[in-house]
Amino acid sequence: MEFWVTQAFNGISYGALLFLLAGGLSLIFGMMRIVNMTHGSYYLLGGYVGLTVIWQNGPFVLAILVGALVIALIGVGEWNAFLKRLGGQELGQVLTTMGFALIFQDLGLVIWGGDPYTIPTPQVLSGAFELGQMFFPVYRVFIVLVALAVAVVLWLVLERTRVGAMMRATVDDAEMARGVGINVTLISMCVFSLGAFLAAVAGVVAGGFVGVYPGADFEILPYAFVVVIVGGMGSLKGAVIGSLMVGLLDNFGKALFPELSYFTLFAPMAAILAVRPTGLFGRA
């Protein structure tokens, strides 16, 4: 029993981390139809910027905020300079964002080197809760709480605010949105920068969990795409459910069948897409 509870908790906490990354990708990929291969780079660079703030004796919360804001500004620059002209051109989007991902990867090596780092976390987030004979790390609980807070805020913004209504209108019919006075270009830029912001938050939070190291961008990006595609592009509910599914399948697969861990993750995903090509909560 202890094994199953522990593995389930680990899977949920990893799924929460994936949601922080995939929530932003769902906005960019699902709502805007931008194939953003740079999203993993935002995750990695956010972790590096947060680590730099910690090295300058900045608090952990400041590391999260600075890392997220810096990467959001980078996202705004990439959008304005390149991506806003590539709407509907999937091949151009892939080539452009993949090129930026490789550039950012090399810049990371030049600036921060090739050594792996772990972002120091506050004392209050260290240790573990004891429940019976089981221990639950405080930091993993923190990740789950942060993911829950982000999910609630995103839902409120998208479903209960005027800005969210303008976002949905821009996605459903950009020409009609322009006709009623919505600044589609500005809304699209804000959505893209918000996705970059969330990816950077995930990178800093992950830095105290799995570390910050070269290659982490391309290592985690496929998981984020799986979450978005299986959950349904543009669906916040799908991103939440997809993240939990991927986190649990990945964790239990590695624990029970380490030599078949990729099969236990991607086989159920393929089965779901065979039945529902638009994902669990996606729209045709």
Secondary structure by P-SEA (a helix, b strand, c coil): caaaaaaaaaaaaaaaaaaaaaaaaaaacccccccccaaaaaaaaaaaaaaaaaaacccaaaaaaaaaaaaaaaaaaaaaacccccccaaaaaaaaaaaaaaaaaaaaaaacccbbbbccccccccbbbbcccbbbbaaaaaaaaaaaaaaaaaaaaacccaaaaaaaaaaacaaaaaaaccaaaaaaaaaaaaaaaaaaaaaaaacccccccccccccaaaaaaaaaaaaccccaaaaaaaaaaaaaaaaaaaaccccccccccaaaaaaaaaaccccccccc
